[in-house]
Amino acid sequence: MADRATRSLSWSDALVKADLVFGLRGWGLVLYGVLPANLALLGMLEIKLSNLANLLPFIVPVVFLPLATTFLLIRSRHKDWYLTTRLLNIRSLIVTGIIVLLATLISGVSGIIHGRYALSWAMLGSRQHLTTIAESFLLAVGSLVLTSTLFLTILTRDGNFPGIPTADFVTLLKDIRGELRLLQRSPIWSGFSGLDARTDQNVTSLEQHLVKLTTLSAHTLPKLALAPVHSGVNSFRRAAKEIAGAGNDASKEIRWKRYFALAANSGSKLEEGKPAPARTPDDAFMIQLLKTMPLGD
């Protein structure tokens, strides 16, 4: 039984990590990004490079703008879809790269289908082969410039599209992020006064938002990633209650140091998305996670 629980925890941990790196919860974004490249398969997009060496100085700045714009738009979407900013730039670069790579492959395949390119191992590494890759890449970038209204809508607005987080989920995650920011500014991190009324309401609101998110059964990955937040909030509530129940200030200070001193003096960023064990042995560690989560601006 213990081995099964350990395997389940390891699988969940790996799944959450993969989501954090490759943006699995928004897999549909890749599909919508590659969709315009299919215009090449229909023969609606075509480009020919007669002299690649002479055009290269002009190609680089021309392709930079659409690639940079696509990256920034994808980064903005992923910032809304994930609780923290951990690996945000890396994840956005990877997703952008996957979209461009797949679009380039589709463009190359369309060239073979329409007879513009010849598929031969003998041409591998030749000038003609490099020109073919360059043309396919430019077609892929061109598909981003001439991208569909659907892809632009997904990149700029919240909506309910297959394969990406829903508008309700984005709103709920934004509320959770806001409550966590307020909690990180609570006076409880700087003293042993216990749980003040404002922080108590903050924690209650955070708990309610987390419960609402668990009702979104379609979002398994976000629920796994938010498991440490659940554990941290529970630890926070137990610690504050224990401090408040102390008989005198000396006892309160001892209990505060036990739970909150580690987080108050920590400048490290703990890893987002690592599922907590069923029984967390160290409430202080889970409380520190709440305090040090990188939530962005």
N, C-alpha and C positions, 0 to 999 in steps of 0.2 A: 504493500500500500504506500509506504514511504517512497519507494523507488518510482512508483507511478506518479505521485505528487511532484517529485523532483523533476521527472521528465516533462510533466505538464508545465511546470514553472519555467524550465529551460526553453521549451518551445514557445511559450508566451513571450519570454524575454527576447528571443531571437526574432519573433514576428514583429514586436514593437520596435526593435532596433532597425529591422528592415524597412518598416514604415517610416521611421525617422530619417533614414538615408535616401530611400527611393520614392517616398511620397505615395505609398500604396493606397492610402485612404482616398486619394484623388486620382486613381489610375485612369479615369475617364478623360482627364486633361490631356494625356498623351494621345488618346484616340481622336479627340476633337482637334488637336494640333496637327496631326498627320493627315486628317481628312482632306484639307485643301490640296495636298500633293497628288491626290488621285486625279486631279484635273489633267496631269501629264499623261496618265493612262488613257484618258479620252482624247488625247492629242490637242488639248486646249492650251497647253503651255509648252513652249519649245525655245531652246537657245543654242547657239553654235558659237564656239570660240575659234576664230581663225588663227589668232596668234596669241597664245596664252602668256608668253613671256612679256609681250608689250602691254597686255591688258592687266597684268598682275598688280601694278601700282595703283590702278583705279578700282580693281575688284575689292581689295582689302577694305578701304573706307566705305565702299558701297554696301558690303555685306555686314559691316559692323553695326550700323544703326538698327536694322531690323532684328538682329540677334540680341543686341543690348536691350532693345525695347521689349522683346519677348521675355528675356530673362527677368527684367524688372517687374513685368506684369505677373509672371509666374511667381516671383518672390512675394509680391503683394498678396496673391491668393493664398499661398502657403502660410504666410504670416497669420492670416485669418483662420486657417484650418487647423493650426497647431497651437497648443497652449503656450509654449515657450518659443524663444528664438534659437534654441539649440540646433546646430547644424542647418540653419535656415539657408544660408548662402550655398553651402555644399549641395543640399537637397535641390535647390532651385537650379543650380548649374547642371546637376545630373539629369533632371527632368528635361531641361532645355536641350541638353546634348542628345538625349534619347529621341526627342521629337525631331531634331535636325537629322540625326543618323537614319531614323526610319524613313523620313521624307526623302533623304538622299537615295536610299535603297529603292524606294518606290519609283523615283525619277529615273534611276539607272535601269530598272526592270522595264519601265515604259519605253525607254530608248531601244532596248533589245526587242521588245514586242513590235515596235513600229519600224524596225530595221535600220535605225540610225547607228546602233552599236552592234559589234560582233562579240560573242562570248567565246573567248579562246585563251587557254593558259599560256600560249606562246606570246600573247601581247602583254602579259603581266609585267609591270614595271616599265613598259615602253612609254614614249612620249604620247602616243595615242591613248594609252590606258590612263595616263595622268590627266589628259585633256577630258576624257570621258568622265572621270571622277569630279573634275572641276565643274564641268557642265551640269552634272547631276546635283552637285552641291549648290550651285547657283539657282537651279530650278527649285531646290528645296527651300532656299532662302526666299526666292521669289514667291513661293506658295505662302510664306509667312506674311509677306507684304500684301499679297492679294488674298489674304486669309478670309475665311467665311465670317459672316456676321455672328453666327453661333459661337465660334471660338472667341471672338472679341467680347461677346456678351458674358461668356463664362469667366473671362479674364478680368472683367471690369465690374460685374454686378453679381450679387447673390441670387441664386435661383435653384430650382429643383430639377437638376439634370441627372440622368443615370451616370453612375460611376464617380460622382463627386459629392462632397458633403452638402447637405441641404441648407437652405436659408435659415431654418429654425435651429439647426445645429450650430451654424456660424454665430447666430445671435446668442445662443446659450453659452457657447464657449467664450464669447466676448464678455458676457456677464461674469462668468467664473474667473476670467483673467482680471477683470476689474475688482472683484471681491478679494482676490489674492493680493493685488497691489495695495488695497486698503489694509489688509491684514499685515502685510510686510511693514507698514508704517505705524502699526499699533504701538502704544506706549509700553505694552507688556514686554517688549524686547529690551527696554532700557531700565527696568526695575522690577521689584517683586510685589507690586501693588495688587496683583490679581487681575481678574478679567473685568475691565470696565464695561459699562452698559453699551457703549458704541461698538467695542470690539465683540461683545457678546452677540449683538445684532448682526454684525459682519459675519461671524462664524455661522450663525443660524441661517442667514441668507445663502452663504456658500454651500452649506449642507443641503439646502432646498434645491439649489441649482444642480448639484451633483446627482441628487435623486432624480431630477427631471431628465438628466442626460442618460441615466440608466434605462429610461423608458424608450429611448431611441434604439430599439433592438437591432436595427440594421447597421449600427456603427459599432462593431465589435472591437476594431483596432483602437479607436479613441477611448473606449471604456477600459481596455487593458492598459493604455498609456496613463489614464487618470487614476488607476488603482492606488499609486503612491499618494496622490492627493487625498483620496478617501482616508487612507491610513493616517496621513499627517494631520488631517482635521480631527480625527478621532483622538489621536495622541494629544493634540493641542487642547481639546476639550477636557480630557482627563487630567492633564497637567494643571490647567487653570483651576479646575475644581479642587484639586488637591492642595494647591497653594492657598486658595480662598478658605479652605477648611483648617488651615494651621492655626494654632492657638495664639501665637504671638509673632512679632515682626522677625525675630531671629529664626524661627521655624520657617516662616514664609521665604526668607532670603535663602535658606539652605535648599528648600524645595525649588525655588526659582532657578538657582544655579544648577541644580540637577537636570533640569529640563531645557532651560532657555539660554544659559550662559554660552554653551557651545555655538548656538546659532548667532547670538549677539556679537560674538567675537570672530565669526568665520567670514572670510572673504572669498571662499571657494565656491565654485558652481557645481552643484551635484547633478548627476546625470538624470535627464528627464526620461520618463517612459519605462523605467525598470520596475516591473511588478513587485509589490511587496509580498513577503511571505504571509501565510495565513495567520501566523502569530508573530507579530513584530516584537523582538526581544528588547529593542531599544527605542523608547518613545522619543528620547532626545534627538536621535538621528532623524526620525521622521519629521520632527518639528523643525530641525535644521533644513531639511529639504524644502519645506514651505517658505522659509525665510530666504533661501538662496536661489530659488528657481529664477532663471533669466526670462522675464516677461516682456522685455522690450519697452518701447516708448508707449 
